[in-house]
Amino acid sequence: MCEFKVMINGKTVFKDAVYAKSDGNRIIVKDILGDIKEFQNYKITELKINTQQLILLAIKP
């Protein structure tokens, strides 16, 4: 299974994400165990399959 590290400014803020959803100005990610984290005022800027990274960028509210 492909699991992603969620990255902000080069730092890992969530590991093993298997689900990501963009909902307005928030991103919702979930791992295989069902743990959920929400990022308010962020957008997905890159999805790197080869390095398994999901890159987020802050946006102005």
PDB file of N, H, CA, C and O in Angstrom:
ATOM      1  N   MET A   1       0.839  -1.177   0.000  1.00  0.00           N
ATOM      2  CA  MET A   1       0.000   0.000   0.000  1.00  0.00           C
ATOM      3  C   MET A   1       0.888   1.245   0.000  1.00  0.00           C
ATOM      4  O   MET A   1       1.989   1.226   0.550  1.00  0.00           O
ATOM      5  N   CYS A   2       0.418   2.299  -0.603  1.00  0.00           N
ATOM      6  H   CYS A   2      -0.476   2.314  -1.050  1.00  0.00           H
ATOM      7  CA  CYS A   2       1.175   3.541  -0.698  1.00  0.00           C
ATOM      8  C   CYS A   2       0.737   4.486   0.424  1.00  0.00           C
ATOM      9  O   CYS A   2      -0.403   4.948   0.452  1.00  0.00           O
ATOM     10  N   GLU A   3       1.646   4.761   1.330  1.00  0.00           N
ATOM     11  H   GLU A   3       2.573   4.386   1.308  1.00  0.00           H
ATOM     12  CA  GLU A   3       1.365   5.644   2.458  1.00  0.00           C
ATOM     13  C   GLU A   3       2.265   6.866   2.354  1.00  0.00           C
ATOM     14  O   GLU A   3       3.444   6.752   2.018  1.00  0.00           O
ATOM     15  N   PHE A   4       1.708   8.025   2.642  1.00  0.00           N
ATOM     16  H   PHE A   4       0.750   8.117   2.915  1.00  0.00           H
ATOM     17  CA  PHE A   4       2.411   9.281   2.428  1.00  0.00           C
ATOM     18  C   PHE A   4       2.778   9.977   3.726  1.00  0.00           C
ATOM     19  O   PHE A   4       2.088   9.855   4.739  1.00  0.00           O
ATOM     20  N   LYS A   5       3.897  10.718   3.668  1.00  0.00           N
ATOM     21  H   LYS A   5       4.457  10.817   2.846  1.00  0.00           H
ATOM     22  CA  LYS A   5       4.266  11.649   4.726  1.00  0.00           C
ATOM     23  C   LYS A   5       3.676  12.993   4.320  1.00  0.00           C
ATOM     24  O   LYS A   5       3.881  13.450   3.195  1.00  0.00           O
ATOM     25  N   VAL A   6       2.948  13.624   5.225  1.00  0.00           N
ATOM     26  H   VAL A   6       2.781  13.254   6.138  1.00  0.00           H
ATOM     27  CA  VAL A   6       2.415  14.956   4.962  1.00  0.00           C
ATOM     28  C   VAL A   6       3.466  15.950   5.437  1.00  0.00           C
ATOM     29  O   VAL A   6       3.898  15.915   6.589  1.00  0.00           O
ATOM     30  N   MET A   7       3.871  16.842   4.528  1.00  0.00           N
ATOM     31  H   MET A   7       3.520  16.871   3.592  1.00  0.00           H
ATOM     32  CA  MET A   7       4.979  17.759   4.788  1.00  0.00           C
ATOM     33  C   MET A   7       4.521  19.217   4.712  1.00  0.00           C
ATOM     34  O   MET A   7       3.750  19.598   3.831  1.00  0.00           O
ATOM     35  N   ILE A   8       5.018  20.025   5.664  1.00  0.00           N
ATOM     36  H   ILE A   8       5.644  19.716   6.380  1.00  0.00           H
ATOM     37  CA  ILE A   8       4.836  21.480   5.638  1.00  0.00           C
ATOM     38  C   ILE A   8       6.200  22.094   5.907  1.00  0.00           C
ATOM     39  O   ILE A   8       6.832  21.793   6.919  1.00  0.00           O
ATOM     40  N   ASN A   9       6.652  22.951   5.007  1.00  0.00           N
ATOM     41  H   ASN A   9       6.138  23.196   4.185  1.00  0.00           H
ATOM     42  CA  ASN A   9       7.956  23.620   5.142  1.00  0.00           C
ATOM     43  C   ASN A   9       9.097  22.629   5.379  1.00  0.00           C
ATOM     44  O   ASN A   9      10.005  22.901   6.165  1.00  0.00           O
ATOM     45  N   GLY A  10       9.050  21.495   4.707  1.00  0.00           N
ATOM     46  H   GLY A  10       8.313  21.274   4.069  1.00  0.00           H
ATOM     47  CA  GLY A  10      10.118  20.510   4.803  1.00  0.00           C
ATOM     48  C   GLY A  10      10.066  19.617   6.030  1.00  0.00           C
ATOM     49  O   GLY A  10      10.942  18.772   6.213  1.00  0.00           O
ATOM     50  N   LYS A  11       9.051  19.788   6.876  1.00  0.00           N
ATOM     51  H   LYS A  11       8.339  20.474   6.727  1.00  0.00           H
ATOM     52  CA  LYS A  11       8.937  18.981   8.088  1.00  0.00           C
ATOM     53  C   LYS A  11       7.733  18.051   7.991  1.00  0.00           C
ATOM     54  O   LYS A  11       6.677  18.434   7.485  1.00  0.00           O
ATOM     55  N   THR A  12       7.904  16.831   8.479  1.00  0.00           N
ATOM     56  H   THR A  12       8.761  16.520   8.890  1.00  0.00           H
ATOM     57  CA  THR A  12       6.809  15.866   8.492  1.00  0.00           C
ATOM     58  C   THR A  12       5.847  16.216   9.622  1.00  0.00           C
ATOM     59  O   THR A  12       6.246  16.314  10.783  1.00  0.00           O
ATOM     60  N   VAL A  13       4.560  16.405   9.266  1.00  0.00           N
ATOM     61  H   VAL A  13       4.236  16.325   8.323  1.00  0.00           H
ATOM     62  CA  VAL A  13       3.545  16.758  10.262  1.00  0.00           C
ATOM     63  C   VAL A  13       2.524  15.639  10.462  1.00  0.00           C
ATOM     64  O   VAL A  13       1.714  15.694  11.388  1.00  0.00           O
ATOM     65  N   PHE A  14       2.561  14.622   9.594  1.00  0.00           N
ATOM     66  H   PHE A  14       3.219  14.577   8.843  1.00  0.00           H
ATOM     67  CA  PHE A  14       1.665  13.466   9.708  1.00  0.00           C
ATOM     68  C   PHE A  14       2.293  12.337   8.912  1.00  0.00           C
ATOM     69  O   PHE A  14       2.786  12.554   7.805  1.00  0.00           O
ATOM     70  N   LYS A  15       2.280  11.137   9.467  1.00  0.00           N
ATOM     71  H   LYS A  15       1.879  10.960  10.366  1.00  0.00           H
ATOM     72  CA  LYS A  15       2.892   9.991   8.796  1.00  0.00           C
ATOM     73  C   LYS A  15       1.840   8.970   8.384  1.00  0.00           C
ATOM     74  O   LYS A  15       0.765   8.882   8.977  1.00  0.00           O
ATOM     75  N   ASP A  16       2.175   8.210   7.363  1.00  0.00           N
ATOM     76  H   ASP A  16       3.049   8.281   6.882  1.00  0.00           H
ATOM     77  CA  ASP A  16       1.390   7.056   6.913  1.00  0.00           C
ATOM     78  C   ASP A  16      -0.032   7.407   6.470  1.00  0.00           C
ATOM     79  O   ASP A  16      -0.968   6.646   6.716  1.00  0.00           O
ATOM     80  N   ALA A  17      -0.189   8.552   5.821  1.00  0.00           N
ATOM     81  H   ALA A  17       0.571   9.171   5.622  1.00  0.00           H
ATOM     82  CA  ALA A  17      -1.504   8.956   5.313  1.00  0.00           C
ATOM     83  C   ALA A  17      -1.893   8.077   4.128  1.00  0.00           C
ATOM     84  O   ALA A  17      -1.105   7.871   3.205  1.00  0.00           O
ATOM     85  N   VAL A  18      -3.120   7.564   4.173  1.00  0.00           N
ATOM     86  H   VAL A  18      -3.759   7.732   4.923  1.00  0.00           H
ATOM     87  CA  VAL A  18      -3.649   6.762   3.066  1.00  0.00           C
ATOM     88  C   VAL A  18      -4.849   7.450   2.418  1.00  0.00           C
ATOM     89  O   VAL A  18      -5.394   6.961   1.428  1.00  0.00           O
ATOM     90  N   TYR A  19      -5.258   8.593   2.989  1.00  0.00           N
ATOM     91  H   TYR A  19      -4.816   8.990   3.793  1.00  0.00           H
ATOM     92  CA  TYR A  19      -6.429   9.323   2.500  1.00  0.00           C
ATOM     93  C   TYR A  19      -6.163  10.809   2.680  1.00  0.00           C
ATOM     94  O   TYR A  19      -5.638  11.230   3.710  1.00  0.00           O
ATOM     95  N   ALA A  20      -6.524  11.599   1.683  1.00  0.00           N
ATOM     96  H   ALA A  20      -6.951  11.256   0.845  1.00  0.00           H
ATOM     97  CA  ALA A  20      -6.431  13.057   1.784  1.00  0.00           C
ATOM     98  C   ALA A  20      -7.603  13.664   1.036  1.00  0.00           C
ATOM     99  O   ALA A  20      -7.966  13.226  -0.055  1.00  0.00           O
ATOM    100  N   LYS A  21      -8.189  14.691   1.654  1.00  0.00           N
ATOM    101  H   LYS A  21      -7.894  15.047   2.540  1.00  0.00           H
ATOM    102  CA  LYS A  21      -9.319  15.376   1.033  1.00  0.00           C
ATOM    103  C   LYS A  21      -9.144  16.876   1.208  1.00  0.00           C
ATOM    104  O   LYS A  21      -8.840  17.361   2.298  1.00  0.00           O
ATOM    105  N   SER A  22      -9.341  17.599   0.110  1.00  0.00           N
ATOM    106  H   SER A  22      -9.588  17.205  -0.775  1.00  0.00           H
ATOM    107  CA  SER A  22      -9.341  19.054   0.149  1.00  0.00           C
ATOM    108  C   SER A  22     -10.791  19.502   0.275  1.00  0.00           C
ATOM    109  O   SER A  22     -11.630  19.161  -0.560  1.00  0.00           O
ATOM    110  N   ASP A  23     -11.080  20.263   1.320  1.00  0.00           N
ATOM    111  H   ASP A  23     -10.399  20.539   1.999  1.00  0.00           H
ATOM    112  CA  ASP A  23     -12.445  20.732   1.575  1.00  0.00           C
ATOM    113  C   ASP A  23     -12.387  22.233   1.852  1.00  0.00           C
ATOM    114  O   ASP A  23     -12.213  22.658   2.994  1.00  0.00           O
ATOM    115  N   GLY A  24     -12.535  23.023   0.798  1.00  0.00           N
ATOM    116  H   GLY A  24     -12.676  22.677  -0.129  1.00  0.00           H
ATOM    117  CA  GLY A  24     -12.407  24.469   0.949  1.00  0.00           C
ATOM    118  C   GLY A  24     -10.976  24.834   1.274  1.00  0.00           C
ATOM    119  O   GLY A  24     -10.060  24.539   0.506  1.00  0.00           O
ATOM    120  N   ASN A  25     -10.780  25.482   2.426  1.00  0.00           N
ATOM    121  H   ASN A  25     -11.524  25.722   3.051  1.00  0.00           H
ATOM    122  CA  ASN A  25      -9.429  25.882   2.814  1.00  0.00           C
ATOM    123  C   ASN A  25      -8.834  24.947   3.866  1.00  0.00           C
ATOM    124  O   ASN A  25      -7.934  25.340   4.609  1.00  0.00           O
ATOM    125  N   ARG A  26      -9.327  23.730   3.930  1.00  0.00           N
ATOM    126  H   ARG A  26     -10.057  23.411   3.326  1.00  0.00           H
ATOM    127  CA  ARG A  26      -8.749  22.771   4.873  1.00  0.00           C
ATOM    128  C   ARG A  26      -8.443  21.459   4.163  1.00  0.00           C
ATOM    129  O   ARG A  26      -9.070  21.098   3.166  1.00  0.00           O
ATOM    130  N   ILE A  27      -7.468  20.769   4.707  1.00  0.00           N
ATOM    131  H   ILE A  27      -6.959  21.062   5.517  1.00  0.00           H
ATOM    132  CA  ILE A  27      -7.057  19.458   4.217  1.00  0.00           C
ATOM    133  C   ILE A  27      -7.296  18.465   5.346  1.00  0.00           C
ATOM    134  O   ILE A  27      -6.922  18.707   6.493  1.00  0.00           O
ATOM    135  N   ILE A  28      -7.918  17.355   5.008  1.00  0.00           N
ATOM    136  H   ILE A  28      -8.222  17.158   4.076  1.00  0.00           H
ATOM    137  CA  ILE A  28      -8.176  16.291   5.973  1.00  0.00           C
ATOM    138  C   ILE A  28      -7.373  15.075   5.533  1.00  0.00           C
ATOM    139  O   ILE A  28      -7.488  14.636   4.389  1.00  0.00           O
ATOM    140  N   VAL A  29      -6.561  14.527   6.433  1.00  0.00           N
ATOM    141  H   VAL A  29      -6.467  14.884   7.363  1.00  0.00           H
ATOM    142  CA  VAL A  29      -5.790  13.322   6.127  1.00  0.00           C
ATOM    143  C   VAL A  29      -6.099  12.256   7.169  1.00  0.00           C
ATOM    144  O   VAL A  29      -6.455  12.553   8.310  1.00  0.00           O
ATOM    145  N   LYS A  30      -5.953  11.008   6.742  1.00  0.00           N
ATOM    146  H   LYS A  30      -5.664  10.767   5.816  1.00  0.00           H
ATOM    147  CA  LYS A  30      -6.273   9.878   7.613  1.00  0.00           C
ATOM    148  C   LYS A  30      -5.232   8.792   7.385  1.00  0.00           C
ATOM    149  O   LYS A  30      -4.776   8.583   6.260  1.00  0.00           O
ATOM    150  N   ASP A  31      -4.856   8.098   8.467  1.00  0.00           N
ATOM    151  H   ASP A  31      -5.227   8.269   9.381  1.00  0.00           H
ATOM    152  CA  ASP A  31      -3.932   6.975   8.312  1.00  0.00           C
ATOM    153  C   ASP A  31      -4.706   5.661   8.288  1.00  0.00           C
ATOM    154  O   ASP A  31      -5.931   5.653   8.410  1.00  0.00           O
ATOM    155  N   ILE A  32      -3.994   4.565   8.132  1.00  0.00           N
ATOM    156  H   ILE A  32      -2.999   4.572   8.034  1.00  0.00           H
ATOM    157  CA  ILE A  32      -4.622   3.255   7.977  1.00  0.00           C
ATOM    158  C   ILE A  32      -5.386   2.816   9.232  1.00  0.00           C
ATOM    159  O   ILE A  32      -6.289   1.982   9.151  1.00  0.00           O
ATOM    160  N   LEU A  33      -5.028   3.370  10.377  1.00  0.00           N
ATOM    161  H   LEU A  33      -4.295   4.047  10.443  1.00  0.00           H
ATOM    162  CA  LEU A  33      -5.718   3.035  11.625  1.00  0.00           C
ATOM    163  C   LEU A  33      -6.939   3.916  11.872  1.00  0.00           C
ATOM    164  O   LEU A  33      -7.672   3.713  12.840  1.00  0.00           O
ATOM    165  N   GLY A  34      -7.155   4.898  10.993  1.00  0.00           N
ATOM    166  H   GLY A  34      -6.560   5.063  10.207  1.00  0.00           H
ATOM    167  CA  GLY A  34      -8.310   5.780  11.128  1.00  0.00           C
ATOM    168  C   GLY A  34      -8.039   7.074  11.867  1.00  0.00           C
ATOM    169  O   GLY A  34      -8.950   7.881  12.053  1.00  0.00           O
ATOM    170  N   ASP A  35      -6.789   7.286  12.297  1.00  0.00           N
ATOM    171  H   ASP A  35      -6.050   6.630  12.146  1.00  0.00           H
ATOM    172  CA  ASP A  35      -6.455   8.557  12.939  1.00  0.00           C
ATOM    173  C   ASP A  35      -6.564   9.672  11.907  1.00  0.00           C
ATOM    174  O   ASP A  35      -6.083   9.534  10.783  1.00  0.00           O
ATOM    175  N   ILE A  36      -7.197  10.775  12.292  1.00  0.00           N
ATOM    176  H   ILE A  36      -7.588  10.887  13.205  1.00  0.00           H
ATOM    177  CA  ILE A  36      -7.471  11.884  11.380  1.00  0.00           C
ATOM    178  C   ILE A  36      -6.794  13.146  11.888  1.00  0.00           C
ATOM    179  O   ILE A  36      -6.735  13.397  13.092  1.00  0.00           O
ATOM    180  N   LYS A  37      -6.277  13.944  10.938  1.00  0.00           N
ATOM    181  H   LYS A  37      -6.325  13.739   9.961  1.00  0.00           H
ATOM    182  CA  LYS A  37      -5.745  15.259  11.273  1.00  0.00           C
ATOM    183  C   LYS A  37      -6.244  16.243  10.231  1.00  0.00           C
ATOM    184  O   LYS A  37      -6.269  15.944   9.037  1.00  0.00           O
ATOM    185  N   GLU A  38      -6.644  17.425  10.696  1.00  0.00           N
ATOM    186  H   GLU A  38      -6.624  17.668  11.665  1.00  0.00           H
ATOM    187  CA  GLU A  38      -7.110  18.479   9.803  1.00  0.00           C
ATOM    188  C   GLU A  38      -6.117  19.629   9.816  1.00  0.00           C
ATOM    189  O   GLU A  38      -5.563  19.982  10.856  1.00  0.00           O
ATOM    190  N   PHE A  39      -5.905  20.204   8.640  1.00  0.00           N
ATOM    191  H   PHE A  39      -6.355  19.917   7.795  1.00  0.00           H
ATOM    192  CA  PHE A  39      -5.025  21.355   8.490  1.00  0.00           C
ATOM    193  C   PHE A  39      -5.855  22.506   7.949  1.00  0.00           C
ATOM    194  O   PHE A  39      -6.254  22.496   6.785  1.00  0.00           O
ATOM    195  N   GLN A  40      -6.118  23.504   8.796  1.00  0.00           N
ATOM    196  H   GLN A  40      -5.794  23.512   9.742  1.00  0.00           H
ATOM    197  CA  GLN A  40      -6.908  24.665   8.399  1.00  0.00           C
ATOM    198  C   GLN A  40      -6.024  25.661   7.655  1.00  0.00           C
ATOM    199  O   GLN A  40      -4.873  25.880   8.032  1.00  0.00           O
ATOM    200  N   ASN A  41      -6.564  26.260   6.602  1.00  0.00           N
ATOM    201  H   ASN A  41      -7.500  26.082   6.296  1.00  0.00           H
ATOM    202  CA  ASN A  41      -5.872  27.273   5.803  1.00  0.00           C
ATOM    203  C   ASN A  41      -4.620  26.728   5.114  1.00  0.00           C
ATOM    204  O   ASN A  41      -3.573  27.376   5.095  1.00  0.00           O
ATOM    205  N   TYR A  42      -4.747  25.534   4.554  1.00  0.00           N
ATOM    206  H   TYR A  42      -5.597  25.008   4.570  1.00  0.00           H
ATOM    207  CA  TYR A  42      -3.688  24.912   3.759  1.00  0.00           C
ATOM    208  C   TYR A  42      -4.264  24.397   2.456  1.00  0.00           C
ATOM    209  O   TYR A  42      -5.469  24.172   2.337  1.00  0.00           O
ATOM    210  N   LYS A  43      -3.386  24.213   1.481  1.00  0.00           N
ATOM    211  H   LYS A  43      -2.408  24.395   1.578  1.00  0.00           H
ATOM    212  CA  LYS A  43      -3.765  23.575   0.227  1.00  0.00           C
ATOM    213  C   LYS A  43      -2.684  22.575  -0.155  1.00  0.00           C
ATOM    214  O   LYS A  43      -1.531  22.701   0.258  1.00  0.00           O
ATOM    215  N   ILE A  44      -3.071  21.579  -0.950  1.00  0.00           N
ATOM    216  H   ILE A  44      -4.008  21.477  -1.285  1.00  0.00           H
ATOM    217  CA  ILE A  44      -2.115  20.596  -1.453  1.00  0.00           C
ATOM    218  C   ILE A  44      -1.408  21.211  -2.650  1.00  0.00           C
ATOM    219  O   ILE A  44      -2.053  21.643  -3.605  1.00  0.00           O
ATOM    220  N   THR A  45      -0.079  21.249  -2.599  1.00  0.00           N
ATOM    221  H   THR A  45       0.446  20.898  -1.823  1.00  0.00           H
ATOM    222  CA  THR A  45       0.678  21.806  -3.719  1.00  0.00           C
ATOM    223  C   THR A  45       1.401  20.748  -4.531  1.00  0.00           C
ATOM    224  O   THR A  45       1.619  20.930  -5.729  1.00  0.00           O
ATOM    225  N   GLU A  46       1.776  19.640  -3.896  1.00  0.00           N
ATOM    226  H   GLU A  46       1.599  19.492  -2.923  1.00  0.00           H
ATOM    227  CA  GLU A  46       2.488  18.573  -4.612  1.00  0.00           C
ATOM    228  C   GLU A  46       2.143  17.219  -4.017  1.00  0.00           C
ATOM    229  O   GLU A  46       1.888  17.086  -2.820  1.00  0.00           O
ATOM    230  N   LEU A  47       2.143  16.231  -4.881  1.00  0.00           N
ATOM    231  H   LEU A  47       2.350  16.340  -5.853  1.00  0.00           H
ATOM    232  CA  LEU A  47       2.021  14.838  -4.477  1.00  0.00           C
ATOM    233  C   LEU A  47       3.165  14.103  -5.160  1.00  0.00           C
ATOM    234  O   LEU A  47       3.165  13.937  -6.380  1.00  0.00           O
ATOM    235  N   LYS A  48       4.142  13.662  -4.366  1.00  0.00           N
ATOM    236  H   LYS A  48       4.142  13.797  -3.375  1.00  0.00           H
ATOM    237  CA  LYS A  48       5.330  13.005  -4.910  1.00  0.00           C
ATOM    238  C   LYS A  48       5.234  11.504  -4.637  1.00  0.00           C
ATOM    239  O   LYS A  48       5.479  11.043  -3.522  1.00  0.00           O
ATOM    240  N   ILE A  49       4.877  10.763  -5.666  1.00  0.00           N
ATOM    241  H   ILE A  49       4.678  11.137  -6.572  1.00  0.00           H
ATOM    242  CA  ILE A  49       4.702   9.320  -5.516  1.00  0.00           C
ATOM    243  C   ILE A  49       6.031   8.632  -5.209  1.00  0.00           C
ATOM    244  O   ILE A  49       6.097   7.760  -4.342  1.00  0.00           O
ATOM    245  N   ASN A  50       7.088   9.023  -5.919  1.00  0.00           N
ATOM    246  H   ASN A  50       7.035   9.732  -6.623  1.00  0.00           H
ATOM    247  CA  ASN A  50       8.379   8.333  -5.753  1.00  0.00           C
ATOM    248  C   ASN A  50       8.973   8.499  -4.358  1.00  0.00           C
ATOM    249  O   ASN A  50       9.677   7.607  -3.885  1.00  0.00           O
ATOM    250  N   THR A  51       8.703   9.630  -3.685  1.00  0.00           N
ATOM    251  H   THR A  51       8.131  10.354  -4.070  1.00  0.00           H
ATOM    252  CA  THR A  51       9.212   9.832  -2.325  1.00  0.00           C
ATOM    253  C   THR A  51       8.106   9.733  -1.281  1.00  0.00           C
ATOM    254  O   THR A  51       8.352   9.932  -0.091  1.00  0.00           O
ATOM    255  N   GLN A  52       6.895   9.428  -1.722  1.00  0.00           N
ATOM    256  H   GLN A  52       6.696   9.267  -2.689  1.00  0.00           H
ATOM    257  CA  GLN A  52       5.727   9.260  -0.854  1.00  0.00           C
ATOM    258  C   GLN A  52       5.502  10.479   0.040  1.00  0.00           C
ATOM    259  O   GLN A  52       5.348  10.359   1.255  1.00  0.00           O
ATOM    260  N   GLN A  53       5.489  11.656  -0.592  1.00  0.00           N
ATOM    261  H   GLN A  53       5.614  11.754  -1.579  1.00  0.00           H
ATOM    262  CA  GLN A  53       5.272  12.900   0.132  1.00  0.00           C
ATOM    263  C   GLN A  53       4.049  13.632  -0.399  1.00  0.00           C
ATOM    264  O   GLN A  53       3.823  13.695  -1.608  1.00  0.00           O
ATOM    265  N   LEU A  54       3.270  14.178   0.512  1.00  0.00           N
ATOM    266  H   LEU A  54       3.454  14.126   1.494  1.00  0.00           H
ATOM    267  CA  LEU A  54       2.147  15.051   0.201  1.00  0.00           C
ATOM    268  C   LEU A  54       2.520  16.411   0.781  1.00  0.00           C
ATOM    269  O   LEU A  54       2.605  16.568   1.999  1.00  0.00           O
ATOM    270  N   ILE A  55       2.741  17.393  -0.090  1.00  0.00           N
ATOM    271  H   ILE A  55       2.672  17.266  -1.079  1.00  0.00           H
ATOM    272  CA  ILE A  55       3.249  18.695   0.326  1.00  0.00           C
ATOM    273  C   ILE A  55       2.090  19.680   0.464  1.00  0.00           C
ATOM    274  O   ILE A  55       1.287  19.844  -0.454  1.00  0.00           O
ATOM    275  N   LEU A  56       2.015  20.337   1.632  1.00  0.00           N
ATOM    276  H   LEU A  56       2.668  20.203   2.378  1.00  0.00           H
ATOM    277  CA  LEU A  56       0.993  21.344   1.888  1.00  0.00           C
ATOM    278  C   LEU A  56       1.626  22.727   1.951  1.00  0.00           C
ATOM    279  O   LEU A  56       2.789  22.886   2.320  1.00  0.00           O
ATOM    280  N   LEU A  57       0.823  23.726   1.577  1.00  0.00           N
ATOM    281  H   LEU A  57      -0.122  23.597   1.277  1.00  0.00           H
ATOM    282  CA  LEU A  57       1.262  25.118   1.618  1.00  0.00           C
ATOM    283  C   LEU A  57       0.192  25.936   2.315  1.00  0.00           C
ATOM    284  O   LEU A  57      -0.997  25.787   2.031  1.00  0.00           O
ATOM    285  N   ALA A  58       0.616  26.810   3.237  1.00  0.00           N
ATOM    286  H   ALA A  58       1.581  26.931   3.468  1.00  0.00           H
ATOM    287  CA  ALA A  58      -0.330  27.673   3.945  1.00  0.00           C
ATOM    288  C   ALA A  58      -0.932  28.681   2.981  1.00  0.00           C
ATOM    289  O   ALA A  58      -0.258  29.191   2.086  1.00  0.00           O
ATOM    290  N   ILE A  59      -2.226  28.961   3.182  1.00  0.00           N
ATOM    291  H   ILE A  59      -2.774  28.547   3.909  1.00  0.00           H
ATOM    292  CA  ILE A  59      -2.903  29.992   2.399  1.00  0.00           C
ATOM    293  C   ILE A  59      -3.507  31.001   3.370  1.00  0.00           C
ATOM    294  O   ILE A  59      -3.748  30.694   4.538  1.00  0.00           O
ATOM    295  N   LYS A  60      -3.746  32.200   2.870  1.00  0.00           N
ATOM    296  H   LYS A  60      -3.551  32.449   1.921  1.00  0.00           H
ATOM    297  CA  LYS A  60      -4.359  33.225   3.710  1.00  0.00           C
ATOM    298  C   LYS A  60      -5.846  32.927   3.848  1.00  0.00           C
ATOM    299  O   LYS A  60      -6.512  32.594   2.868  1.00  0.00           O
ATOM    300  N   PRO A  61      -6.366  33.048   5.072  1.00  0.00           N
ATOM    301  CA  PRO A  61      -7.795  32.762   5.289  1.00  0.00           C
ATOM    302  C   PRO A  61      -8.709  33.755   4.582  1.00  0.00           C
ATOM    303  O   PRO A  61      -9.931  33.641   4.673  1.00  0.00           O
TER     304      PRO A  61
END
